[in-house]
Amino acid sequence: LPKRLDKVSKWARENGQNHAAVFFGLGNHGGGPSRRQLDDIADWRAAHPEVEVVYSGLHRFFGALEKDIRAGRLVVPEYAGELN
């Protein structure tokens, strides 16, 4: 999990993103987090005070993206045409 957090944080910085979602948990289809995962996140958070870590859901995440889009801080690319 710390490697995934490093990778996503780096990608967000390099791409000018203010928000990124990182999914974690045990098992398939919505398993809860383990104590170790929560401890790893706490340790990572302490080592990266420049990053705000928020336990959240997709509604809050997409709401934050929408707010950035409306404020002109984020441009979402659009594709017109056949995808296949």
C-alpha positions as CSV (number, residue, x, y, z in Angstrom):
1,L,0.0,0.0,0.0
2,P,2.8,2.6,0.7
3,K,4.2,1.9,-2.8
4,R,0.8,2.5,-4.3
5,L,0.4,5.7,-2.3
6,D,3.8,6.9,-3.5
7,K,2.9,6.1,-7.1
8,V,-0.4,7.8,-7.1
9,S,1.0,10.8,-5.2
10,K,3.7,11.2,-7.8
11,W,1.3,10.8,-10.7
12,A,-1.0,13.5,-9.2
13,R,1.9,15.9,-8.7
14,E,3.2,15.3,-12.2
15,N,-0.2,15.8,-13.8
16,G,-1.4,18.8,-11.8
17,Q,-4.1,16.9,-10.0
18,N,-5.3,18.0,-6.6
19,H,-7.3,14.8,-5.9
20,A,-6.7,11.1,-6.4
21,A,-8.5,8.0,-5.3
22,V,-6.7,5.0,-3.9
23,F,-8.7,1.9,-3.2
24,F,-7.7,-0.7,-0.6
25,G,-9.2,-3.4,1.5
26,L,-9.2,-7.1,2.0
27,G,-11.0,-9.6,-0.2
28,N,-13.1,-9.0,-3.3
29,H,-15.9,-6.5,-3.8
30,G,-15.6,-4.1,-1.0
31,G,-13.7,-5.9,1.8
32,G,-12.7,-3.7,4.7
33,P,-9.2,-2.6,5.6
34,S,-6.9,-4.6,7.7
35,R,-5.2,-3.1,10.8
36,R,-1.9,-3.3,9.0
37,Q,-3.2,-1.3,6.0
38,L,-4.5,1.4,8.4
39,D,-1.1,1.4,10.2
40,D,0.7,1.6,6.9
41,I,-1.5,4.6,5.8
42,A,-0.9,6.3,9.1
43,D,2.9,5.9,8.8
44,W,2.8,7.1,5.2
45,R,0.7,10.1,6.1
46,A,3.2,11.0,8.9
47,A,6.1,10.8,6.4
48,H,4.2,12.9,3.8
49,P,2.7,15.9,5.6
50,E,2.4,17.7,2.2
51,V,-0.4,15.3,1.2
52,E,-3.8,15.4,2.8
53,V,-5.0,11.9,3.3
54,V,-8.8,11.6,3.5
55,Y,-10.8,8.4,4.2
56,S,-13.8,9.0,1.9
57,G,-16.1,7.6,-0.7
58,L,-16.6,8.2,-4.4
59,H,-19.3,10.8,-3.9
60,R,-16.9,13.1,-2.0
61,F,-14.1,12.4,-4.5
62,F,-16.2,13.2,-7.6
63,G,-17.7,16.2,-5.8
64,A,-14.2,17.6,-5.3
65,L,-13.4,17.0,-8.9
66,E,-16.6,18.7,-10.0
67,K,-15.7,21.7,-7.8
68,D,-12.3,22.0,-9.5
69,I,-13.9,21.7,-12.9
70,R,-16.4,24.4,-12.2
71,A,-13.7,26.7,-10.8
72,G,-11.5,26.1,-13.9
73,R,-8.7,24.3,-12.0
74,L,-9.3,21.1,-13.9
75,V,-10.0,20.4,-17.5
76,V,-11.4,17.0,-18.3
77,P,-10.4,15.7,-21.8
78,E,-13.3,14.8,-24.1
79,Y,-13.2,12.4,-26.9
80,A,-15.7,12.4,-29.8
81,G,-16.0,9.5,-32.1
82,E,-15.9,5.8,-32.2
83,L,-14.0,4.1,-29.4
84,N,-13.7,0.7,-31.0
